[in-house]
Amino acid sequence: MTTTKLWNRNFSLLILATTLGIAGGIAGGFVFFVYQSYSVMDMRLFRLPL
């Protein structure tokens, strides 16, 4: 019975860690996309014609 409890606990931690990792990856990708979009827009807006 102790083994089952330990396995269930480890499995719950694994699911939690996986969920947090997926959420962090999605959020990080979104932040990078927004940052990249703004930096490209800044380069286009503030480029001085020579």
Secondary structure, 3 states (H helix, E strand, C coil): CHHHHHHHHHHHHHHHHHHHHHHHHHHHHHHHHHHHHHHHHHHHHCCCCC
